[in-house]
Amino acid sequence: MHTLRSYGLLIRWQTLRLQSFLPLAIVVQVLFAFGIVVGYPLLFPELDQMTVLFLATGAPAITLITMGLVALPQVVAQGKLEGTLEYMRSLPVPRMVYLAADLTVWLAIVLPGVAFAVVVGVWAFGLDLSLSLAIIPATALVALTAAAVGYAMATVLPPMIAMLLTQVLLVGVLIFSPINFPASRLPEWLQSIHALLPVQAMGEVIRGSLASTAFPLTAGPFLLLGTWCLVALGLTYLTLQRRG
């Protein structure tokens, strides 16, 4: 009972702390989704059906990834600079409960943006997506993995380095990650790197769950994301324990 009560109170506290950030987060997600679906087609002289599917399914994936790998680390790093994070760690609350509450709030922030991105894609391209039954677990896994990796990055690294790294990741996700285009377009050495990193797998999971007839789902991306998620959560937990 104490654990559940602590979990609920921490969720409430984090929600109140981020209440001024929530409108900005919504605007950013809307702009990302709208920019990808409406802006990216301007780069292509012609849009075939496969390109359209990549853009429509890539928008929600990028929304999830950028919020977890960019926005979340910046907020956590800012909390470290302000001393807010240290104050929370000083409370008599299990570290895993604190982490679970923080991730829960972030999942609640990003999921509406994903839904908006899907709606914008369907509206802009007139698509009839073939949703898979895996859409809910796939979205949850991608959101949790992105948030866990972003949280680990922010807790392990110094705040300024973490913030700088988020900008590098943002460029990498938007331009050099096979989310809005097939991985075959990348150089072989970059394909090999993406085969080990979670970003490509995130795109494949979301793409396969939104357009299952065009992009069949396989177990590989799920296993890779699960591994990254567990490692990131474990690293964050150990860091919180050591500094607690």
C-alpha positions in Angstrom: 0.0 0.0 0.0 2.8 2.4 0.8 4.4 1.7 -2.6 1.2 2.4 -4.4 0.5 5.5 -2.4 4.0 6.8 -3.1 3.6 6.0 -6.8 0.3 8.0 -7.0 1.7 10.9 -5.1 4.8 11.1 -7.3 2.7 11.0 -10.4 0.6 13.9 -9.1 3.8 15.8 -8.1 5.4 15.3 -11.5 2.2 16.3 -13.3 2.0 19.6 -11.3 5.7 20.3 -11.9 5.4 19.8 -15.6 2.1 21.6 -16.0 3.7 24.6 -17.7 5.7 22.3 -20.0 2.6 20.3 -21.2 1.2 22.9 -23.7 4.7 23.3 -25.2 5.0 19.5 -25.5 1.7 19.3 -27.3 2.7 22.0 -29.7 6.0 20.4 -30.5 4.4 17.0 -31.2 1.8 18.6 -33.4 4.5 20.5 -35.4 6.6 17.4 -35.8 3.7 15.3 -37.0 2.4 18.1 -39.3 5.9 18.9 -40.6 6.8 15.3 -41.5 3.5 14.5 -43.2 3.0 17.8 -45.0 6.6 19.2 -45.2 8.6 16.1 -46.2 6.6 15.4 -49.4 7.9 18.8 -50.7 11.3 17.1 -51.0 10.0 14.4 -53.4 9.1 15.2 -57.0 6.7 12.2 -57.0 5.1 10.2 -54.2 4.5 6.5 -54.8 2.4 4.4 -52.4 5.4 3.0 -50.5 6.8 6.5 -49.9 3.5 7.7 -48.6 3.3 4.7 -46.2 6.8 5.4 -44.9 5.9 9.1 -44.3 2.5 8.4 -42.7 3.8 5.7 -40.3 7.1 7.5 -39.7 5.4 10.6 -38.2 4.1 8.8 -35.1 7.3 6.9 -34.7 9.4 10.2 -34.8 7.0 11.8 -32.3 7.6 9.0 -29.8 11.3 8.9 -30.4 12.0 12.6 -30.2 9.9 13.1 -27.0 11.8 10.2 -25.3 15.3 10.8 -26.6 15.2 14.6 -26.8 12.6 16.3 -24.7 12.7 14.0 -21.7 16.5 14.1 -21.2 16.4 17.9 -21.4 13.8 18.1 -18.7 15.6 15.6 -16.5 18.9 17.5 -17.0 17.3 20.7 -16.1 15.9 19.1 -13.0 19.5 18.1 -12.1 20.7 21.7 -12.5 17.8 23.1 -10.4 18.3 20.5 -7.7 14.8 19.1 -8.1 16.0 15.7 -9.0 18.2 15.5 -5.9 15.3 16.6 -3.7 13.1 13.8 -5.1 15.9 11.2 -4.5 16.2 12.3 -0.9 12.6 11.3 -0.2 12.0 7.9 1.5 10.6 6.4 -1.7 12.0 3.4 -3.5 14.1 4.4 -6.5 12.1 2.2 -8.9 8.8 3.7 -7.8 10.2 7.2 -8.5 11.4 6.0 -11.9 8.1 4.3 -12.7 6.1 7.4 -11.8 8.3 9.6 -13.9 8.0 7.3 -16.9 4.2 7.0 -16.5 3.8 10.8 -16.7 5.9 10.9 -19.9 4.0 8.1 -21.5 0.8 10.0 -20.8 2.4 13.1 -22.4 3.5 11.5 -25.7 0.6 9.1 -26.5 -1.9 11.9 -27.6 0.7 13.2 -30.0 1.1 9.7 -31.5 -2.7 9.6 -32.1 -2.6 13.0 -33.7 0.3 12.0 -36.0 -1.7 9.0 -37.2 -4.8 11.1 -37.9 -2.8 13.7 -39.8 -1.2 11.0 -41.9 -4.5 9.4 -42.8 -6.0 12.8 -43.6 -3.1 14.1 -45.7 -2.7 11.0 -47.8 -6.2 9.5 -47.7 -4.8 6.2 -46.5 -6.7 3.2 -45.2 -4.2 1.8 -42.7 -4.3 -1.9 -41.8 -3.9 -1.7 -38.1 -2.4 -4.8 -36.4 -3.5 -6.1 -33.0 0.1 -5.4 -31.9 -0.5 -1.6 -32.1 -1.0 -1.1 -28.4 2.0 -3.2 -27.1 4.2 -1.9 -30.0 3.4 1.7 -29.2 3.9 1.2 -25.5 7.2 -0.6 -26.0 8.6 2.1 -28.3 7.5 4.9 -26.0 8.9 3.1 -22.9 12.2 2.3 -24.6 12.7 5.8 -25.9 11.9 7.2 -22.5 14.1 4.7 -20.7 17.1 5.4 -22.9 16.6 9.2 -22.7 16.3 8.9 -18.9 19.4 6.8 -18.6 21.3 9.3 -20.8 20.2 12.2 -18.6 21.0 10.5 -15.3 24.4 9.2 -16.2 25.8 12.1 -18.2 26.5 15.7 -16.9 23.5 18.0 -17.7 25.2 20.1 -20.3 26.6 17.1 -22.2 23.2 15.4 -22.1 21.5 18.5 -23.5 24.1 18.7 -26.3 23.7 15.0 -27.1 19.9 15.4 -27.5 20.5 17.9 -30.3 22.9 15.4 -32.1 20.2 12.7 -31.7 17.5 15.0 -33.1 19.5 15.5 -36.3 20.3 11.8 -36.5 16.7 10.7 -36.0 15.3 13.2 -38.5 17.9 12.8 -41.3 20.0 9.7 -40.9 17.6 7.1 -39.4 15.6 4.8 -41.6 12.2 5.8 -40.3 10.7 7.8 -43.2 12.7 5.8 -45.8 13.9 2.2 -46.1 17.3 1.2 -44.6 18.6 0.1 -47.9 19.1 3.7 -48.9 21.8 4.1 -46.3 25.5 3.2 -46.7 26.3 -0.3 -45.5 28.3 0.8 -42.5 25.4 3.0 -41.3 23.0 0.1 -41.9 25.2 -2.1 -39.6 25.1 0.5 -36.9 21.3 0.9 -37.1 20.9 -2.8 -36.9 22.3 -2.6 -33.3 20.7 0.7 -32.2 17.0 1.0 -31.2 15.8 3.8 -33.5 15.4 1.7 -36.7 13.7 -1.0 -34.6 11.3 1.6 -33.2 10.3 2.6 -36.8 9.8 -1.0 -37.9 7.6 -1.8 -34.9 5.4 1.3 -35.4 5.3 0.8 -39.2 4.4 -2.8 -39.0 1.6 -2.3 -36.5 0.1 0.6 -38.5 0.4 -0.9 -42.0 0.7 -4.6 -41.4 -0.1 -5.6 -44.9 2.8 -3.6 -46.4 5.3 -4.1 -43.5 5.0 -7.5 -41.8 6.0 -7.6 -38.1 8.8 -9.8 -36.9 10.1 -10.7 -33.5 13.6 -9.2 -34.0 12.7 -5.5 -33.5 10.7 -6.3 -30.4 13.6 -8.3 -28.8 16.1 -5.6 -29.6 13.8 -2.9 -28.1 13.2 -5.1 -25.0 16.9 -5.5 -24.5 17.6 -1.8 -24.8 14.7 -1.0 -22.5 15.9 -3.3 -19.8 19.5 -2.2 -20.0 18.5 1.5 -19.9 16.2 0.9 -16.9 18.8 -1.1 -15.1 21.5 1.6 -15.7 19.2 4.3 -14.5 18.2 2.4 -11.4 21.9 1.7 -10.5 22.7 5.4 -11.0 19.9 6.6 -8.8 20.9 4.1 -6.1 24.5 5.2 -6.2 23.7 8.8 -6.0 20.8 8.5 -3.6 
